[in-house]
Amino acid sequence: MSDALHRRYELLHGGDTEAMRAEIARVQASGKPVVVVSACLLGVRCRFDGGDKRDDAAVARAAGGEVEILPLCPEVLARFGVPRPAITLSADGKSATDERGRDVTADLEAGARLADLIAREAGAVRALLKERSPSCGVTEVHGPDGVVAGQGRFALRLGKRALPIVSERAT
């Protein structure tokens, strides 16, 4: 990930509302199409285990051409921290618990809501999200009994706005 993209991630996730707004305005003012990308796919070490899922090929295929990449991690925006306990969604997808048994539904939803707001404000036209994530899963998430069909909270929000979404597996 470039230094500029890493700086963008830091500005969007750092907790300084004014810095976040200024960065969103810079992205929007570029005049280029804006593509949301799950930050872990860009190499940001923001996953629950402190790692990343860098996938340069998927990012290149999904971003394509002259675009502004908007690196987002709804779970970091929710202030879960890195590393953090793994989160699973209930069988019906309506609630979320971490591996300690704590109900994190409201926090997960708050992170998804903030990520959606950032994407909307920046003018995102499509998204590349990390499959199986409780926030970003496009067609699969971790449920109580393993991987199940479903969508993460952020993916659901983007889908309700009819924003085109793909996972790194589908690119």
LINNOR-V123502 format. One record per backbone hydrogen bond with DSSP energy under -0.5 kcal/mol. NH is the residue of the N-H (numbers start at 1). CO is the residue of the C=O. E is the energy in kcal/mol with one decimal. If there is no record, write none. Layout:
{{NH	CO	E} {NH	CO	E}}
//
This chain:
{{6	2	-2.4} {7	3	-2.5} {8	4	-2.1} {9	5	-2.3} {10	6	-2.4} {11	7	-2.6} {12	8	-2.3} {13	9	-1.9} {14	10	-1.4} {17	15	-0.9} {20	16	-2.4} {21	17	-2.6} {22	18	-2.4} {23	19	-2.1} {24	20	-2.5} {25	21	-2.3} {26	22	-2.0} {27	23	-2.5} {28	24	-2.6} {29	25	-2.3} {30	26	-0.7} {30	27	-1.0} {31	28	-1.0} {33	66	-0.6} {34	123	-0.6} {35	68	-2.8} {36	126	-2.3} {37	70	-2.2} {38	128	-2.4} {39	72	-2.4} {41	38	-1.6} {42	38	-0.6} {42	39	-1.4} {43	40	-1.0} {44	39	-1.9} {46	44	-2.0} {47	51	-2.2} {50	47	-2.2} {53	40	-1.9} {55	41	-2.6} {59	55	-2.2} {60	56	-2.6} {61	57	-2.4} {62	58	-2.7} {63	59	-2.9} {64	60	-1.7} {67	65	-1.0} {68	33	-2.9} {69	67	-0.6} {70	35	-2.9} {71	69	-0.7} {72	37	-2.1} {72	70	-0.5} {76	73	-0.6} {77	73	-2.4} {78	74	-1.4} {79	76	-1.8} {80	75	-2.1} {83	48	-0.6} {84	48	-2.6} {88	97	-2.7} {89	142	-2.6} {90	95	-2.9} {93	90	-1.6} {97	88	-2.3} {98	102	-2.2} {99	86	-1.6} {101	98	-2.8} {104	96	-2.3} {104	102	-0.6} {105	96	-0.8} {108	104	-2.9} {109	105	-2.5} {110	106	-2.1} {111	107	-2.2} {112	108	-2.1} {113	109	-2.6} {114	110	-2.3} {115	111	-2.5} {116	112	-2.4} {117	113	-2.2} {118	114	-2.5} {119	115	-2.5} {120	116	-2.8} {121	117	-3.0} {122	118	-2.3} {123	119	-0.7} {123	120	-0.9} {124	119	-2.6} {125	34	-3.1} {126	34	-0.9} {127	164	-2.0} {128	36	-2.7} {129	127	-0.5} {129	166	-2.7} {131	129	-0.6} {132	140	-1.8} {133	130	-1.3} {137	133	-2.0} {141	148	-2.5} {142	132	-0.7} {143	141	-0.6} {143	146	-3.5} {146	143	-1.6} {148	141	-2.9} {150	139	-2.1} {152	137	-2.6} {153	134	-2.2} {154	135	-1.2} {155	135	-2.0} {156	152	-2.4} {157	153	-1.8} {158	154	-2.4} {159	155	-2.5} {160	156	-2.1} {161	157	-0.9} {161	158	-0.6} {162	159	-1.8} {163	158	-2.2} {164	125	-0.6} {166	127	-2.1} {168	129	-1.0} {170	167	-0.9} {171	167	-0.7}}
//
